[in-house]
Amino acid sequence: MAFDSLDAFFAMGGHGAYVWSAWAVAALAMVGSVVHARAEHHRLLRDIQRRVRRDTTTPRADHNAS
Amino acid sequence: MWAFIHKFGSPKWFYGISARLLPWCWFLAVALILVGSIWGLAFAPADYQQGDSFRIIYVHVPAAFLAQSIFVSMAVAALVFMVWKIKVADMAAAVMAPLGAAMTFVALFTGSVWGMPTWGTWWIWDARLTSMLILLFLYVGVIALRGAFTSRDSGARAASVLSMVGVINIPVIKYSVDWWYTLHQPATFSIASRPSMPVEMWWPLLLMVLGFYAFFIAITLMRTRNEILRREAGKHWVRELAAGDA
């Protein structure tokens, strides 16, 4: 352990604001990418499911792939 | 070889195989980044000159590595798309651009907050910093160019050409610290030579770099799958897959 106490760990030898903001921005970008990708996946699947349901309830609908 | 390329180029095959690869990529990414972060933040010794602000290296260097590697990957995917007309390659290239732009921003931001306590300035028109800023503009250019065409294929071709031309900036970034040595320190991380930092500082950096690469692969697989769903939404296998998932 490079620090004596939890306070010293957060203070980062007086450079806390720099160190923690760097980590926060990196974490935000990475976690944001994951959250976005997951939401996108569910939205796309839901849209396709809706289209499949619509096509099966109206039998004369055009089934051609676009 | 040809059979392999065409099999790999099949969106349906890619969708299946990537689902099996994803859990491993996520496991590696989370484990490496978690261990690397705790090690780098709490256990690595403070730098004798920079004190604790040097710990920014553990996000700055991996982000900068990814920023450049993603551009090269995107250019390779663009080349594969242009030469063999493999659609999955273009889908991968399309999803890499925003991620690369985000990583370039992270590299610039973390560099900036590292510059303040060590150099006394947020920004300087140093060759390394300037070439990284150009990289960010190249990413934005690739994204904008792809969206600027009404036809998806024209956008894909234009973005591919810009990616392949823009890759020339990568060696400029890499050698900028040697060619025009001003303020940015030379590479701390090299495969060819012995680490220029104590091993107890170097190990967490290696874990972080590997973790960031695993993260890049995982996100790219995930978003390429999404791109497949988007572009192949009318295909029979996608409709069956979605219906089975409901």
Boltz contact constraints between the chains, C-beta under 6 A:
constraints:
  - contact:
      token1: [A, 2]
      token2: [B, 45]
      max_distance: 6.0
  - contact:
      token1: [A, 2]
      token2: [B, 46]
      max_distance: 6.0
  - contact:
      token1: [A, 12]
      token2: [B, 52]
      max_distance: 6.0
  - contact:
      token1: [A, 13]
      token2: [B, 51]
      max_distance: 6.0
  - contact:
      token1: [A, 13]
      token2: [B, 52]
      max_distance: 6.0
  - contact:
      token1: [A, 15]
      token2: [B, 52]
      max_distance: 6.0
  - contact:
      token1: [A, 15]
      token2: [B, 53]
      max_distance: 6.0
  - contact:
      token1: [A, 15]
      token2: [B, 117]
      max_distance: 6.0
  - contact:
      token1: [A, 18]
      token2: [B, 53]
      max_distance: 6.0
  - contact:
      token1: [A, 18]
      token2: [B, 113]
      max_distance: 6.0
  - contact:
      token1: [A, 18]
      token2: [B, 117]
      max_distance: 6.0
  - contact:
      token1: [A, 19]
      token2: [B, 55]
      max_distance: 6.0
  - contact:
      token1: [A, 19]
      token2: [B, 56]
      max_distance: 6.0
  - contact:
      token1: [A, 21]
      token2: [B, 113]
      max_distance: 6.0
  - contact:
      token1: [A, 22]
      token2: [B, 56]
      max_distance: 6.0
  - contact:
      token1: [A, 22]
      token2: [B, 59]
      max_distance: 6.0
  - contact:
      token1: [A, 22]
      token2: [B, 110]
      max_distance: 6.0
  - contact:
      token1: [A, 22]
      token2: [B, 113]
      max_distance: 6.0
  - contact:
      token1: [A, 23]
      token2: [B, 59]
      max_distance: 6.0
  - contact:
      token1: [A, 25]
      token2: [B, 106]
      max_distance: 6.0
  - contact:
      token1: [A, 25]
      token2: [B, 109]
      max_distance: 6.0
  - contact:
      token1: [A, 26]
      token2: [B, 59]
      max_distance: 6.0
  - contact:
      token1: [A, 26]
      token2: [B, 106]
      max_distance: 6.0
  - contact:
      token1: [A, 29]
      token2: [B, 102]
      max_distance: 6.0
  - contact:
      token1: [A, 29]
      token2: [B, 106]
      max_distance: 6.0
  - contact:
      token1: [A, 33]
      token2: [B, 219]
      max_distance: 6.0
  - contact:
      token1: [A, 37]
      token2: [B, 222]
      max_distance: 6.0
  - contact:
      token1: [A, 37]
      token2: [B, 223]
      max_distance: 6.0
  - contact:
      token1: [A, 40]
      token2: [B, 226]
      max_distance: 6.0
  - contact:
      token1: [A, 41]
      token2: [B, 226]
      max_distance: 6.0
  - contact:
      token1: [A, 44]
      token2: [B, 226]
      max_distance: 6.0
  - contact:
      token1: [A, 44]
      token2: [B, 229]
      max_distance: 6.0
  - contact:
      token1: [A, 44]
      token2: [B, 230]
      max_distance: 6.0
  - contact:
      token1: [A, 45]
      token2: [B, 242]
      max_distance: 6.0
  - contact:
      token1: [A, 45]
      token2: [B, 245]
      max_distance: 6.0
  - contact:
      token1: [A, 48]
      token2: [B, 233]
      max_distance: 6.0
  - contact:
      token1: [A, 48]
      token2: [B, 242]
      max_distance: 6.0
  - contact:
      token1: [A, 49]
      token2: [B, 242]
      max_distance: 6.0
  - contact:
      token1: [A, 49]
      token2: [B, 246]
      max_distance: 6.0
  - contact:
      token1: [A, 52]
      token2: [B, 239]
      max_distance: 6.0
  - contact:
      token1: [A, 52]
      token2: [B, 243]
      max_distance: 6.0
  - contact:
      token1: [A, 65]
      token2: [B, 234]
      max_distance: 6.0
  - contact:
      token1: [A, 65]
      token2: [B, 235]
      max_distance: 6.0
  - contact:
      token1: [A, 66]
      token2: [B, 234]
      max_distance: 6.0
